[in-house]
Amino acid sequence: MKIAIDIDGTICPEKPAFEKILAEPFQDALIKINEMKNNGHQIIFFTARGWNEYNSTKYWLDKHGFKYDLLICGKPIYDIIIDDRSSLPKWNEIKI
């Protein structure tokens, strides 16, 4: 399976931009993600961090021992996301 995982607030605490590199990972996230990777799943990290933070983000993931296949920066900002790869509600049940 392809498993997409957000970074800030999901695998580590939210930090101001200049402190992100100092964040400590949530150990249960590190263990579970590496277990999923070891079991043959594809791990894709995505983040709202800009591409200018790609190298420091990759460094952080590697330094802390996360196993992954892909890192994507620049997640779009949205209020609602509708995606065919998530749990879709019935269209007539969406209330905005």
RAVENGI-V293508 format. One record per pair of residues at least 24 apart in sequence whose ideal C-beta (glycine too) atoms are under 6 Angstrom apart, sorted by the first residue. I is the first residue (numbers start at 1). J is the second residue. D is the distance in Angstrom with one decimal. If there is no record, write none. Layout:
I_J_D / I_J_D
This chain:
1_41_5.0 / 2_42_4.6 / 3_36_6.0 / 3_41_5.3 / 3_43_5.6 / 4_44_4.7 / 4_46_5.7 / 5_45_5.6 / 7_45_5.7 / 7_47_4.3 / 21_56_5.6 / 21_60_5.8 / 25_64_4.8 / 34_67_4.8 / 37_67_3.9 / 42_69_4.9 / 43_68_4.1 / 43_69_5.5 / 44_70_4.6 / 45_71_4.9 / 46_72_4.4 / 46_75_5.3 / 47_73_5.7 / 48_75_4.4 / 49_73_5.2 / 50_74_5.8
